[in-house]
Amino acid sequence: MEIDWKNLPFGYVNTDYNVRCYNRNGKWGELEVSSSEYVNLHMAATALHYGQEAFEGMKAFRGEDNKIRLFRWEENAKRMQRSAQGVMMAEVPTGLFKEAIFKVVKLNEKYVPAYGFGASLYLRPLLIGSGPEVGVKPSSEYLFMVFVGPVGPYFKEGFNPVDLQIIGDYDRAAPHGTGHIKVGGNYAASLRALDRGKKEGFASVIFRSSADRKYIDEAGPANFFAIKGNSYITPNSPSVLPSITNMSLRQLAADMGLKIELRNVAVDELGDFDEVGACGTAAVISPIRKIVDRDGGKTYEYCKDGKAGPVSTKLYNKLREIQEGRGEDTYGWTQIVE
């Protein structure tokens, strides 16, 4: 299959292999390699009926030295374990998680985009309740699998400013629900709002806090952050998924001398920020040009010259340098796939 590496969308591309492992009778089996895109699943599987499902998103990058690097995979393993705890699934041990992701990258090495195209190999670890239940209870069997595919930027604009809409008539997650873990239900709950936002001309939407509508929660499928003076500001909410990208950006921002403010971020503050953006594994950083408040009618504009702000640009470049092996990896965030 011929792949146009330069114009890759962020979408599904079939590759040669995926890896799978079952948990039966409370024990994990051996990792299996498959070339099938399909899974045999019982019609009463708890994943289908009661939402016992969790997933991760991560990337492998080919560097200028042609080596393939995975970025902070241990944090993805930990987050999947927290997600499993949240919906009462068997946790994937860190060792099994590592074996699976390194094996699947190695098996599909030819699909890791060459350095210089701004593309990467996306990994999707997936954990589902595969055992049959009719009553509302946890499954007795679980399937862990990882598939991969080459991707371009999440937003077609890449590292260029996008327009977002902030809304208050849809909620992504309840205050003490599952917003802090990476489970499919959170994304299903966001689909209608995201679809409407795109139809109204926006790259994505920003959800307000569902309890009081006063604060910013998620920026669609990513975390929200802002730069104000010498501060890096991002929401601290029980409904926000802790982004590994955001966590990394906070460290890099602190290294640059910025004050880190992890706190409630009021919607009313939007007019005070110098730069705003969305960040996550898929988008890395998407600088925001304009935010339109669908409920209040206000419009907040940034990137007056049409370009990302200087702090966002510096953070983006620094993170990509580490991911691609071009910059000093002070914290040991990357690991080479041998």
Secondary structure, DSSP 8 states (H G I E B T S, - for coil): ----GGG--SS----S-EEEEEEETTEE---EEE--S-----TTBHHHHS--EEE--EEEEE-TTS-EEEESHHHHHHHHHHHHHHTT-----HHHHHHHHHHHHHHTGGGS--TTSS-EEEEEEEEEE-SB-SSSS--SEEEEEEEEEEE--SSTT-SS-EEEEEESS--SS-TTTTTTS--HHHHHHHHHHHHHHHHTT-SEEEEB-TTTS-BB--BTTBEEEEEETTEEEEE--TTS---HHHHHHHHHHHHTT-EEEEE--BGGGGGG-SEEEEEETTTEEEEEEEEEETTT--EEE--TTSS--HHHHHHHHHHHHHHTTSS--TT--EEE--
